Amino acid sequence: MAKGNKFKGRKSRYVSEEEMRLRNEGVIREDGSRPGMGDTDDEDGSEDEEDGEGGGSDAQKDKIAGVSHLIEVCNLNDPKANKRAPGDDTVQISRREREAIEAQEQAKKYREAHDRGETEEAKADLARLAEVKRQREEAAAKRAQELKEKDEKKKAAQDALAARQAAKGGPKGKKGPKRK
């Protein structure tokens, strides 16, 4: 088999310039048949004459063969196609973009509910914070109590020292031990 054989076993059909011109003008159909030459189709001959419109060319243009008229084709890269009408508020977004927007909205709703304390996680956090606050208050109260007891002991020791010195006669001056 030769390289570049694009017909792959089918016979190639060569079209003359005249046939191409007629096909482009609509005189020859895509399948190669000419209108009005032994056609049994109802597309161009019998119904058009019954309608009484006279010229069959207008009726022929009105009738569309196949499903090509049902398929809308547009170039998404065309800048003219991307422009919307001023009153058109509908936006066509892709599935991924739509899902990303929905995820952002859900995250925002969750954060707001969390800030209000309505979620289970927020309730657990608030309970944990309350427990930590209670423990800190207990620790501060315990430290204050210990400091108070320490001050009382210190004051009691000073009072006892002052009482002993008063019983001895008290120090009249500051005399240190004698030196030799």
Long-range contacts (C-beta under 8 A, 24 or more apart in sequence): 26-60, 35-60
